[in-house]
Amino acid sequence: MRDETKCLHAGYTPENGGPGVMPICQSTTYRFDSTERIGDLFNMPTAHMYSRFSNPTVDAVEKKIAELEGGVGAMCTSSGQAASLLSILNLCSAGDSFISTSTIYGGTVNLFAVTLKRFGIECIFVDADASSEEIQKAFKPNTKAVFGETLANPALAVFDIERFAKIAHQNHVPLIVDNTFATPYLCKPFNFGADIVVHSTSKYMDGHALQCGGVIVDSGNFDWTNGKFPEFTEPDESYHGVVYTREFGKAAYIIKARMQLMRDFGCYPSANSGFLLNLGLETLPVRMRQYCENGLKIAEFFSANEHFERVDYPGLKGDRYYDLAQKYLPMGQSGVVSITIKGGREQAVKFMDGLKLACNEVHVADIRTCVLHPASATHRQLTDEQLVAAGINPGMIRFSVGLENIQDIIEDIEQSLKNLS
Ligand SMILES: *Cc1c(COP(=O)(O)O)cnc(C)c1O
């Protein structure tokens, strides 16, 4: 099946006479006919037991997303942050390190640089455009993973997945890719050597700004028996001595994530959230095509307008990530455009406050056009000098184009620009 068909049919097959739409299974518990059967489940989880770590409605969405990414299994989480967190905790313990590119979502930077550090896990940041020799220098004997973002929020840098996968594999560790902005429709990181994919499904995948969510997908391709990952190859004392690679083979990573981490942390989505996410996914391809078309049009509009000194959108010819975008995102580069207005912070705020259709809100990659000013919001704690050092100009605006008629969006921008002095 191709993506459009998978989005509608994968993950759930109605029984004869059963509901055509995957129902909301609103239950924390599942009843069994014997104590022995439940005991067996604690040895080998072959059925749903408790909705803190699995549920039939969410399970159907997990299967659909795994098929879309081309993986062996997926696990949904209650937010994108939870997905990023668990993707690392499934590999790193206190005393370990991992490598991440610095052009990643600001919330992930906080998680990696500040919070994980408190738990004894060190993140070493590298410049995504650095030479392979330089990146190699960041590896240490305790390095357990490499992390990057397909289309970076908000810099819109395109991640060279194949190059980083090669470096990670030379060091016998997996590559984890945050594929949120691209979605599996625009890019399938597993085809380029990535081992694990994470998403914030709160963005395009849900698509309607209804609920927060995340997902981790396992390619099944990484060899966990290479000696660097004893948690996969030695008995898990918290699970009756299960050896994940022996019991679960290619799905060792994703099953370990559920049996250890989701069991203990419990950041699992509700059945209702799974239902809504599935509804969003049904129309993902048709929405993504329109976001990309609107994104390119709006990027071209901004480029041709004298009020803006800089436009970052990898679909624009001449953008420094154009060639990488042609390789990794040939069908389109999403609807998110970073623009820098002349006149700095003050003009940016004035321009944004003058918009009537575009929503001023803390969201991105949504069905409605929305804008955010990183210097006032996500990067508020930095001075203007620090912002420039972090690659964020005080006049930079993250413009996330929605599915309104593109002419209405352009007219909204034009009326706000008219009021700028
Ligand atoms: C929003 C976002 C996240 C965090 O997701 P939440 O669902 O908000 O927790 C992670 N990565 C990227 C690229 C994002 O845009």
The ligand as an SDF file (V2000), in Angstrom:
LIG
                    3D

 15 15  0  0  0  0  0  0  0  0999 V2000
    6.8010   20.6720   19.2790 C   0  0  0  0  0  0  0  0  0  0  0  0
    7.9810   19.8530   19.0110 C   0  0  0  0  0  0  0  0  0  0  0  0
    8.4520   18.9050   19.9420 C   0  0  0  0  0  0  0  0  0  0  0  0
    7.7950   18.7170   21.2970 C   0  0  0  0  0  0  0  0  0  0  0  0
    6.5220   18.1930   21.1240 O   0  0  0  0  0  0  0  0  0  0  0  0
    5.3020   18.4190   22.1630 P   0  0  0  0  0  0  0  0  0  0  0  0
    4.2270   17.5800   21.5730 O   0  0  0  0  0  0  0  0  0  0  0  0
    5.0120   19.8770   22.1830 O   0  0  0  0  0  0  0  0  0  0  0  0
    5.7750   17.9140   23.4770 O   0  0  0  0  0  0  0  0  0  0  0  0
    9.5520   18.1460   19.6000 C   0  0  0  0  0  0  0  0  0  0  0  0
   10.1720   18.3000   18.4230 N   0  0  0  0  0  0  0  0  0  0  0  0
    9.7620   19.2040   17.5040 C   0  0  0  0  0  0  0  0  0  0  0  0
   10.4920   19.3250   16.2200 C   0  0  0  0  0  0  0  0  0  0  0  0
    8.6570   20.0150   17.7660 C   0  0  0  0  0  0  0  0  0  0  0  0
    8.2630   20.9200   16.8580 O   0  0  0  0  0  0  0  0  0  0  0  0
  1  2  1  0
  2  3  1  0
  2 14  2  0
  3  4  1  0
  3 10  2  0
  4  5  1  0
  5  6  1  0
  6  7  2  0
  6  8  1  0
  6  9  1  0
 10 11  1  0
 11 12  2  0
 12 13  1  0
 12 14  1  0
 14 15  1  0
M  END
$$$$
